[in-house]
Every structure is written in structure tokens, then in C-alpha cells.
């Protein structure tokens, strides 16, 4: 099964991309808008499609020469459950707290959780989270004209 894991993940990604692309046409747009709210999901769908296609092709190529190797992984169930809880908290707090504050803590937490303890750079991750969220906020509000939850700001 591991031999075909990249191919399977790639095919699932392609299916998700196609569904997202089709569903993005159902998003209403205002009259006179050149770019509507469905434009970004279309772009994301196309990007996901090409990355998934690349993954599928690489998986197909590597499956021909795959040799099974025993590998031991350290289980991280606390990390997995922490990320699941963080995702639910992010979704629940998005409107009351606001996009900027909620996204900064979520991105910071995610960066810290996905990095090995000895490689965590607290200040760098904090700066990266703030800068990335502010840039994303400005792109959505100023360029695309999409309102994001302001919350307590």
C-alpha cells in the first residue's frame, strides 16, 4: 500500500481540485465586479490540481522501483489532537476575535507544533505569523475587496 501512497494521495487531490473548481462557479458575484468571490477558489483549485498531478506522476514513477523498508515513527497523538482542537478553536473564534488576531495565533501555534522542539525559533515564528497574516489581510481586503471578520479590532 505504501508503494502507491503518493499516487493515491495525488488522485484524491485531483478529485478535490475538480470538485472545488466546479463549486467555485456557484459562488455569486456582484454585478460589475471583474473578479468575484469565486475567483480565488478557482485559482486554488488549479494550483491543487497541478500539484496533485505532479504527485501522482512522481508516485507512478517511483512505484516501479519501490523497495519496502521498515521505518519506525514516533507517535505524536497529543500533537495531532492539539491541531484538531486548534482548527476548531480557530473556526469558532474567527468572528468574535477577528481574522488578524485569530490567524496570527493559529499560524504561530501551527508553526510551533509542526517544528521539532530543538528547531523552534519563537521570535522568528512570531514575526512570520504577523507579517504573513497582515499581507493576506491586505490582499483580500484591498485587492480582492473581500471583507474579513474584524472582531475586537
DATA-V677929 format. One record per residue. N is the residue number from 0. RES is the residue in one letter. OMEGA is omega in whole degrees, -180 to 180 (NA if undefined). D_CENTER is the distance of its C-alpha to the mean C-alpha in whole Angstrom. Layout:
n = (N | N)
res = (RES | RES)
omega = (OMEGA | OMEGA)
d_center = (D_CENTER | D_CENTER)
This chain:
n = (0 | 1 | 2 | 3 | 4 | 5 | 6 | 7 | 8 | 9 | 10 | 11 | 12 | 13 | 14 | 15 | 16 | 17 | 18 | 19 | 20 | 21 | 22 | 23 | 24 | 25 | 26 | 27 | 28 | 29 | 30 | 31 | 32 | 33 | 34 | 35 | 36 | 37 | 38 | 39 | 40 | 41 | 42 | 43 | 44 | 45 | 46 | 47 | 48 | 49 | 50 | 51 | 52 | 53 | 54 | 55 | 56 | 57 | 58 | 59 | 60 | 61 | 62 | 63 | 64 | 65 | 66 | 67 | 68 | 69 | 70 | 71 | 72 | 73 | 74 | 75 | 76 | 77 | 78 | 79 | 80 | 81 | 82 | 83 | 84 | 85 | 86 | 87 | 88 | 89 | 90 | 91 | 92 | 93 | 94 | 95 | 96 | 97 | 98 | 99 | 100 | 101 | 102 | 103 | 104 | 105 | 106 | 107 | 108 | 109 | 110 | 111 | 112 | 113 | 114 | 115 | 116 | 117 | 118 | 119 | 120 | 121 | 122 | 123 | 124 | 125 | 126 | 127 | 128 | 129 | 130 | 131 | 132 | 133 | 134 | 135 | 136 | 137 | 138 | 139 | 140 | 141 | 142 | 143 | 144 | 145 | 146 | 147 | 148 | 149 | 150 | 151 | 152)
res = (X | X | X | X | X | X | X | X | X | X | X | X | X | X | X | X | X | X | X | X | X | X | X | X | X | X | X | X | X | X | X | X | X | X | X | X | X | X | X | X | X | X | X | X | X | X | X | X | X | X | X | X | X | X | X | X | X | X | X | X | X | X | X | X | X | X | X | X | X | X | X | X | X | X | X | X | X | X | X | X | X | X | X | X | X | X | X | X | X | X | X | X | X | X | X | X | X | X | X | X | X | X | X | X | X | X | X | X | X | X | X | X | X | X | X | X | X | X | X | X | X | X | X | X | X | X | X | X | X | X | X | X | X | X | X | X | X | X | X | X | X | X | X | X | X | X | X | X | X | X | X | X | X)
omega = (-180 | 179 | -176 | -174 | 179 | 178 | -179 | 179 | 178 | 179 | 176 | 178 | 178 | 179 | 179 | -180 | 179 | 179 | 179 | 180 | 180 | -179 | -179 | 176 | -180 | 180 | -178 | 173 | -177 | 177 | 179 | 178 | 177 | 179 | 180 | -179 | 180 | -178 | -179 | 176 | 176 | 179 | 179 | -180 | 180 | 179 | 179 | 179 | -177 | 176 | 179 | 177 | 177 | 179 | 179 | -179 | 178 | 178 | 179 | -180 | -177 | -180 | 180 | -177 | -175 | 175 | -178 | 177 | 177 | -179 | 177 | 177 | 175 | -180 | -179 | -177 | 178 | 178 | 180 | 180 | 177 | 179 | 178 | 178 | 180 | 178 | 179 | 177 | 178 | -180 | -178 | -175 | -175 | -180 | -177 | -177 | 180 | -175 | -173 | -177 | -178 | -178 | 179 | -179 | -179 | 180 | 178 | 179 | -179 | 178 | -180 | -179 | -175 | -179 | 176 | -176 | -177 | -179 | -178 | 176 | -171 | -176 | -180 | 179 | 178 | 179 | 179 | -180 | -179 | -178 | -179 | -179 | 179 | 178 | 178 | 179 | -179 | 178 | -178 | -175 | -174 | -176 | -178 | -180 | -179 | 179 | 177 | -178 | 180 | 178 | -175 | 179 | NA)
d_center = (26 | 24 | 25 | 23 | 20 | 18 | 20 | 19 | 15 | 16 | 18 | 16 | 13 | 16 | 17 | 13 | 13 | 17 | 17 | 14 | 16 | 19 | 18 | 17 | 21 | 22 | 20 | 23 | 24 | 27 | 30 | 30 | 27 | 26 | 22 | 21 | 18 | 17 | 17 | 13 | 12 | 15 | 14 | 10 | 12 | 14 | 12 | 10 | 14 | 15 | 13 | 14 | 18 | 18 | 17 | 19 | 22 | 22 | 22 | 25 | 26 | 26 | 27 | 30 | 31 | 29 | 31 | 30 | 30 | 30 | 27 | 27 | 24 | 24 | 23 | 20 | 21 | 21 | 17 | 16 | 17 | 17 | 13 | 14 | 16 | 14 | 11 | 15 | 16 | 13 | 14 | 18 | 18 | 16 | 19 | 22 | 21 | 19 | 15 | 17 | 18 | 15 | 12 | 14 | 15 | 12 | 11 | 14 | 14 | 11 | 13 | 16 | 15 | 13 | 16 | 20 | 22 | 25 | 22 | 20 | 21 | 21 | 22 | 20 | 17 | 19 | 19 | 16 | 14 | 17 | 17 | 13 | 13 | 17 | 16 | 13 | 16 | 18 | 17 | 16 | 19 | 22 | 21 | 19 | 21 | 19 | 20 | 17 | 19 | 21 | 22 | 25 | 25)
